[in-house]
Amino acid sequence: MKLMRVGPLGQEKPAILDRDGKIRDLSAHVADIGGAAISPDGLARIADLDIAGLPVVPEATRIGACVAGTGKFICIGLNYSDHAAESGLAVPPEPVIFMKATSAICGPNDDVLIPRGSEKTDWEVELGVVIGKTAKYVTEAEALDYVAGYCVAHDVSERAFQTERSGQWTKGKSCDTFGPIGPWLVTKDEVPDPQNLGMWLTVNGEMMQNGSSKTMVFGVAYLVSYLSQFMSLHAGDIISTGTPPGVGLGMKPPRYLKPGDVVELGIEALGTQKQTFRADA
């Protein structure tokens, strides 16, 4: 299934994409796409609905973030060996974990705001993993049982804030609108191998990133298990699993985003995003 949230910011309602590409309203059956609705039982109840009989949502309706009620937005750094190399950094012996503020979450096609004082706003297409039920001390073998599905995530980054202002990476990753997710939460039954998905990103039509999740250092199952050793993962939590090479930081000379730039990105089977970047007021 391809689950989504549609409507004005702050007023999104749950929806599903049917087999013909029409958006259908789920609000009579679930409160939102998050919490109990994305648990195994909740997803089974949605799957049993007569999707073709649900009301059609107008195509022009805004698409919001595909998950509601996210408690933790956990990111993994340097998780592609070729991206680590372009960053001039060694592949870490264990996953590099940092947090992205949940206030950064926005819709997949919303404008992205370049923050005040930004010098080096950068792009990163990433595979997002959405947790469906509480995971604590789970093994790698059982880890995918705790995953509801996957989504496209754009880990927008301000490199000067991230690496030149001392402290941790979080402040360079958490600016408002720096976390577009969606358009859909694609349930895991539609993604038989999350370690073999093509990923791409363009800036103003120019291809910048063209990679695959198969070059991850630490795969999805490992990451879910690993993180669950340090913190409980709850339904709606998102793990953004790292980016392939081709980010602005790695170019010679480096290249960064400016107001008016248009970024498009996508992951095989998970949909696409398109954002216009503009200066924050």
Salt bridges, closest charged atoms under 4 A:
GLU12 OE1 - ARG5 NH2 3.69
GLU12 OE2 - ARG62 NH1 2.91
ASP18 OD2 - ARG24 NE 2.97
ASP25 OD2 - LYS13 NZ 3.30
ASP32 OD1 - ARG5 NE 2.76
GLU86 OE2 - HIS83 ND1 2.84
ASP110 OD2 - ARG62 NH2 2.75
ASP111 OD2 - ARG278 NE 3.11
ASP122 OD2 - ARG159 NE 2.84
GLU124 OE2 - ARG159 NH2 2.67
GLU124 OE2 - LYS173 NZ 3.28
ASP155 OD1 - LYS100 NZ 2.44
ASP155 OD2 - LYS173 NZ 2.94
GLU164 OE2 - LYS120 NZ 2.60
GLU190 OE1 - LYS2 NZ 2.87
GLU206 OE1 - ARG255 NH1 2.93
ASP237 OD2 - LYS72 NZ 2.80
ASP261 OD1 - LYS258 NZ 3.13
